[in-house]
Amino acid sequence: MGFHQYTGNKRCGLSVIDLLVILACIAILAAILFPLFFQVRRVGFQTKCVSNLKQLSGAFNMYAQDWSDYWPCPGGLRGDWTYWAQSGEGGIQGYIKQR
């Protein structure tokens, strides 16, 4: 009942106007959704940063508990950053779970 049989010169399909309307709808949806994707990505980076800072805070506090309330000196006595990776001389590498 609801189907019509087209015969003769009439064709079934999409016209150029139909395609333009579809493309306009897709462009509007993309304009709405892309800022949301960037916001979600930014929040993800912030969450990762907060997690890393909490881990470093815990590492410094555990270091201070083990070393009579002294915190590690950045660069150590030699002034280079390899001090942070030292395990035998009081570096914090052993207190951090990930690199």
N, CA, C and O of each residue as an XYZ file, in Angstrom:
396
protein
N       0.787     -1.191      0.000
C       0.000      0.000      0.000
C       0.837      1.267      0.000
O       0.545      2.207     -0.738
N       1.896      1.296      0.841
C       2.696      2.490      0.971
C       3.767      2.612     -0.091
O       4.377      3.674     -0.214
N       4.021      1.576     -0.858
C       5.065      1.607     -1.867
C       4.475      2.020     -3.205
O       3.396      1.575     -3.595
N       5.199      2.870     -3.887
C       4.752      3.308     -5.203
C       5.749      2.823     -6.236
O       6.960      2.934     -6.045
N       5.254      2.304     -7.291
C       6.087      1.826     -8.386
C       6.288      2.988     -9.348
O       5.324      3.545     -9.874
N       7.550      3.350     -9.572
C       7.841      4.407    -10.521
C       8.094      3.776    -11.877
O       8.862      2.823    -12.012
N       7.458      4.308    -12.830
C       7.652      3.808    -14.187
C       7.931      4.980    -15.107
O       7.638      6.129    -14.778
N       8.468      4.695    -16.196
C       8.704      5.739    -17.182
C      10.000      6.468    -16.917
O      11.020      5.848    -16.616
N       9.964      7.797    -17.028
C      11.159      8.620    -16.906
C      11.503      8.995    -15.462
O      12.578      9.540    -15.213
N      10.623      8.717    -14.520
C      10.899      9.063    -13.124
C      11.945      8.114    -12.552
O      11.871      6.902    -12.754
N      12.925      8.675    -11.833
C      14.002      7.871    -11.265
C      13.965      7.958     -9.737
O      13.594      8.985     -9.168
N      14.354      6.869     -9.093
C      14.498      6.860     -7.637
C      15.952      7.188     -7.315
O      16.856      6.730     -8.013
N      16.189      7.975     -6.267
C      17.551      8.291     -5.863
C      17.614      9.639     -5.191
O      16.597     10.271     -4.906
N      18.847     10.064     -4.945
C      19.062     11.332     -4.275
C      19.399     12.407     -5.295
O      20.137     12.178     -6.253
N      18.849     13.561     -5.064
C      19.186     14.684     -5.934
C      20.361     15.439     -5.327
O      20.812     15.134     -4.223
N      20.838     16.411     -6.054
C      21.954     17.215     -5.572
C      21.551     17.986     -4.319
O      22.359     18.138     -3.404
N      20.343     18.462     -4.268
C      19.853     19.196     -3.097
C      19.805     18.274     -1.882
O      20.165     18.683     -0.778
N      19.365     17.040     -2.080
C      19.342     16.084     -0.970
C      20.753     15.845     -0.427
O      20.955     15.802      0.786
N      21.715     15.692     -1.318
C      23.098     15.490     -0.892
C      23.639     16.709     -0.146
O      24.358     16.559      0.842
N      23.304     17.903     -0.606
C      23.756     19.114      0.073
C      23.145     19.237      1.472
O      23.818     19.674      2.407
N      21.891     18.859      1.614
C      21.240     18.895      2.929
C      21.911     17.895      3.871
O      22.143     18.199      5.041
N      22.222     16.706      3.360
C      22.883     15.690      4.181
C      24.271     16.174      4.599
O      24.656     16.027      5.759
N      25.024     16.751      3.659
C      26.354     17.269      3.991
C      26.275     18.420      4.994
O      27.133     18.533      5.869
N      25.265     19.266      4.878
C      25.101     20.365      5.829
C      24.798     19.823      7.224
O      25.312     20.350      8.211
N      23.978     18.786      7.325
C      23.678     18.172      8.627
C      24.936     17.555      9.232
O      25.174     17.688     10.432
N      25.730     16.889      8.423
C      26.974     16.291      8.918
C      27.940     17.382      9.385
O      28.607     17.221     10.407
N      28.017     18.481      8.650
C      28.908     19.581      9.037
C      28.458     20.213     10.353
O      29.294     20.561     11.188
N      27.166     20.362     10.544
C      26.658     20.930     11.797
C      26.958     20.004     12.966
O      27.374     20.466     14.028
N      26.752     18.704     12.784
C      27.066     17.748     13.844
C      28.562     17.747     14.171
O      28.950     17.669     15.337
N      29.389     17.833     13.141
C      30.828     17.865     13.366
C      31.228     19.130     14.120
O      32.087     19.082     15.000
N      30.609     20.261     13.780
C      30.921     21.521     14.461
C      30.521     21.462     15.932
O      31.138     22.118     16.770
N      29.506     20.691     16.242
C      29.081     20.555     17.640
C      29.968     19.565     18.378
O      30.312     19.802     19.536
N      30.350     18.458     17.737
C      31.046     17.379     18.433
C      32.556     17.572     18.556
O      33.134     17.115     19.541
N      33.217     18.222     17.608
C      34.672     18.363     17.677
C      35.141     19.111     18.918
O      36.104     18.665     19.543
N      34.525     20.214     19.313
C      34.957     20.855     20.569
C      34.778     19.942     21.783
O      35.575     19.998     22.720
N      33.757     19.115     21.774
C      33.564     18.184     22.887
C      34.688     17.156     22.935
O      35.155     16.805     24.018
N      35.125     16.671     21.782
C      36.230     15.711     21.741
C      37.510     16.333     22.287
O      38.245     15.686     23.033
N      37.781     17.592     21.918
C      38.980     18.262     22.408
C      38.906     18.500     23.909
O      39.919     18.409     24.603
N      37.712     18.806     24.416
C      37.552     19.016     25.853
C      37.787     17.708     26.612
O      38.431     17.706     27.661
N      37.271     16.603     26.088
C      37.485     15.305     26.730
C      38.968     14.959     26.729
O      39.480     14.426     27.714
N      39.651     15.251     25.653
C      41.091     14.973     25.569
C      41.862     15.814     26.577
O      42.785     15.323     27.226
N      41.482     17.086     26.706
C      42.140     17.984     27.657
C      41.926     17.504     29.086
O      42.857     17.520     29.891
N      40.711     17.077     29.407
C      40.425     16.565     30.749
C      41.237     15.298     31.014
O      41.691     15.079     32.137
N      41.422     14.474     30.004
C      42.241     13.274     30.153
C      43.688     13.614     30.477
O      44.299     12.972     31.331
N      44.245     14.621     29.799
C      45.610     15.047     30.092
C      45.713     15.616     31.507
O      46.696     15.370     32.206
N      44.701     16.375     31.929
C      44.718     16.929     33.282
C      44.670     15.821     34.322
O      45.364     15.890     35.337
N      43.859     14.807     34.080
C      43.760     13.684     35.011
C      45.094     12.956     35.113
O      45.519     12.585     36.207
N      45.751     12.753     33.987
C      47.051     12.094     33.991
C      48.082     12.927     34.746
O      48.897     12.376     35.486
N      48.055     14.239     34.568
C      48.990     15.120     35.251
C      48.767     15.090     36.760
O      49.728     15.021     37.527
N      47.507     15.141     37.191
C      47.199     15.079     38.623
C      47.669     13.757     39.208
O      48.200     13.725     40.319
N      47.481     12.669     38.475
C      47.927     11.366     38.946
C      49.446     11.319     39.110
O      49.951     10.792     40.101
N      50.173     11.874     38.135
C      51.637     11.901     38.229
C      52.109     12.754     39.407
O      53.065     12.395     40.094
N      51.438     13.882     39.637
C      51.827     14.737     40.763
C      51.557     14.061     42.098
O      52.348     14.201     43.031
N      50.452     13.332     42.202
C      50.170     12.593     43.436
C      51.213     11.512     43.675
O      51.627     11.280     44.811
N      51.633     10.854     42.605
C      52.651      9.819     42.731
C      53.985     10.434     43.179
O      54.664      9.873     44.040
N      54.357     11.566     42.609
C      55.592     12.227     43.030
C      55.508     12.703     44.475
O      56.481     12.606     45.223
N      54.362     13.208     44.859
C      54.173     13.642     46.244
C      54.351     12.475     47.207
O      55.021     12.601     48.232
N      53.755     11.354     46.875
C      53.919     10.161     47.712
C      55.361      9.699     47.767
O      55.840      9.277     48.820
N      56.068      9.777     46.626
C      57.473      9.363     46.591
C      58.327     10.269     47.474
O      59.190      9.782     48.205
N      58.098     11.573     47.414
C      58.868     12.489     48.250
C      58.574     12.265     49.732
O      59.489     12.307     50.554
N      57.319     12.030     50.077
C      56.978     11.794     51.479
C      57.583     10.489     51.992
O      58.085     10.438     53.114
N      57.537      9.435     51.176
C      58.157      8.173     51.597
C      59.670      8.326     51.735
O      60.276      7.775     52.654
N      60.275      9.081     50.811
C      61.713      9.348     50.900
C      62.036     10.054     52.218
O      62.985      9.691     52.913
N      61.224     11.077     52.553
C      61.467     11.834     53.780
C      61.316     10.953     55.015
O      62.046     11.127     55.991
N      60.388     10.020     54.985
C      60.222      9.108     56.123
C      61.451      8.210     56.286
O      61.871      7.918     57.406
N      62.015      7.782     55.173
C      63.172      6.885     55.234
C      64.480      7.608     55.537
O      65.422      6.992     56.036
N      64.551      8.900     55.246
C      65.811      9.639     55.370
C      65.708     10.770     56.400
O      66.169     11.881     56.138
N      65.128     10.509     57.531
C      65.089     11.445     58.676
C      64.536     12.818     58.306
O      65.119     13.848     58.646
N      63.420     12.819     57.617
C      62.706     14.042     57.214
C      63.515     14.965     56.299
O      63.258     16.168     56.256
N      64.486     14.416     55.569
C      65.190     15.179     54.541
C      64.615     14.801     53.176
O      64.348     13.632     52.899
N      64.432     15.807     52.340
C      63.974     15.554     50.983
C      65.166     15.494     50.054
O      66.209     16.078     50.348
N      65.030     14.787     48.923
C      66.170     14.713     47.993
C      66.459     16.074     47.377
O      65.553     16.869     47.125
N      67.711     16.317     47.148
C      68.140     17.579     46.547
C      68.107     17.429     45.022
O      68.688     16.481     44.493
N      67.444     18.336     44.307
C      67.441     18.241     42.838
C      68.854     18.396     42.298
O      69.529     19.390     42.563
N      69.281     17.417     41.551
C      70.614     17.479     40.974
C      71.680     16.879     41.862
O      72.796     16.641     41.401
N      71.374     16.628     43.113
C      72.350     16.024     44.014
C      73.544     16.926     44.267
O      73.506     18.125     43.990
N      74.578     16.346     44.784
C      75.772     17.125     45.086
C      76.565     17.462     43.838
O      77.295     18.452     43.813
N      76.427     16.641     42.798
C      77.183     16.865     41.564
C      76.499     17.871     40.647
O      77.126     18.385     39.721
N      75.225     18.159     40.890
C      74.514     19.134     40.065
C      73.920     18.563     38.799
O      73.493     19.332     37.938
N      73.870     17.246     38.641
C      73.238     16.675     37.439
C      71.958     15.939     37.827
O      71.721     15.657     39.002
N      71.152     15.637     36.838
C      69.837     15.043     37.081
C      69.891     13.530     37.229
O      68.853     12.905     37.446
N      71.071     12.919     37.119
C      71.155     11.476     37.317
C      70.955     11.117     38.786
O      70.749      9.951     39.122
N      71.017     12.114     39.652
C      70.809     11.878     41.087
C      69.434     11.281     41.353
O      69.277     10.448     42.246
N      68.440     11.703     40.582
C      67.076     11.210     40.808
C      66.990      9.711     40.575
O      66.129      9.053     41.158
N      67.853      9.157     39.741
C      67.803      7.732     39.426
C      68.695      6.898     40.335
O      68.681      5.670     40.237
N      69.461      7.518     41.204
C      70.359      6.768     42.074
C      69.547      5.986     43.097
O      68.634      6.522     43.725
N      69.883      4.737     43.252
C      69.160      3.930     44.232
C      69.953      3.753     45.515
O      69.356      3.681     46.589
N      71.260      3.680     45.445
C      72.060      3.434     46.631
C      72.326      4.686     47.444
O      72.600      4.592     48.640
N      72.252      5.858     46.825
C      72.599      7.092     47.515
C      71.382      7.954     47.827
O      71.526      9.154     48.061
N      70.213      7.383     47.836
C      69.038      8.133     48.271
C      68.200      8.771     47.196
O      67.460      9.709     47.493
N      68.274      8.315     45.959
C      67.411      8.858     44.919
C      65.971      8.407     45.114
O      65.712      7.470     45.868
N      65.032      9.067     44.439
C      63.614      8.728     44.613
C      63.106      7.727     43.583
O      61.922      7.390     43.592
N      63.973      7.243     42.696
C      63.538      6.305     41.655
C      62.889      5.064     42.262
O      61.915      4.551     41.712
N      63.398      4.586     43.361
C      62.837      3.399     43.987
C      61.469      3.629     44.604
O      60.765      2.670     44.919
N      61.087      4.873     44.779
C      59.805      5.201     45.387
C      58.707      5.452     44.359
O      57.541      5.618     44.718
N      59.074      5.479     43.102
C      58.106      5.759     42.036
C      57.757      4.454     41.329
O      58.638      3.657     41.006
N      56.468      4.246     41.094
C      56.010      2.996     40.496
C      56.297      2.920     39.010
O      56.603      1.844     38.497
N      56.205      4.026     38.315
C      56.410      4.008     36.859
C      57.443      5.053     36.487
O      57.760      5.936     37.285
N      57.968      4.954     35.276
C      58.959      5.916     34.800
C      58.274      7.015     34.055
O      58.932      7.935     33.568
